[in-house]
Amino acid sequence: MNSTLENIPQSGLFQAPGQPVSLEKTLEVRRMLINELEAMVADHGFRLEIGADPDERILRRDDLTLPWLCDFIEAGLKRAIRHLSADLIGGSNVTRLDSTVSHSHPRLPYRRALRIVSGRGWRLALGEDLSESAQASLVRFCGLLPVQVISLPGQPRTASLAANLQGVSYFLPLAGEALRGELPLPGIEGPAVCRFRIDRLLQFILGLGECQTLKAAALGI
């Protein structure tokens, strides 16, 4: 077996592409990601909270709509990627991420996403969350682009989403669900809550397996 391939970190969803970057550069990318997220949120007069996990960032607002949130998270992902140079993340990663920046990301109602993965061999009952393997299959079906799966008012949704909520899950190649947004249904009061996973965003951008080696270092950032 090729010894070079053996040394490449493996993702739970796909084989990671390219050579891994150093821990120092990975932490620099992490800092840049957080800074870009905070800057974009601040541009709209919002702020991010740090979750119980140091790799989680949370946005809470009372005045968001689902279409606006879907646009916001796609624009935010593209904005963050545009600020990452080949010197920082490697030329192969820049090339791989070009389609993420230059293409619109598919947005699928939950039921449509379920039909797609069912047609590719995954037997999931209506209401089940997509497993990581099913998420990977859906991403491949959509041309290896990030995919938003949307739970709309009055339509089937996952059982993990409360009946009084609508929401979106953002599935990324190599990383699975990197973001989940939940909003009250129209006519119901309450805040929208959007959770960003910094570790999953790193997996996607750097082509890594799980970023467990970053956990201890991340606590000091």
Buried (B, 14 or more C-beta within 10 A) or exposed (E): EEEEEEEBBEBEBBEBBBEBBEEEBBBBBBEBBBEBBBEBBEEEEBEBEEBEEBBBBBBBBEEBEBEBBBEBBBEBBBBBBEEBEEEBBBEEBBEBBEBBEEEEBBBBBBBBBBEBBBEEEBEBEEEBBBEBBBBBBBBBBBEBBBBBBBBBEEEEBBEEBEEEBBBBBBBBBBBBBBBBBBBBBEEEEEBBBBBBBBBBBBBBBBBBBBBEEBEEBBEEE
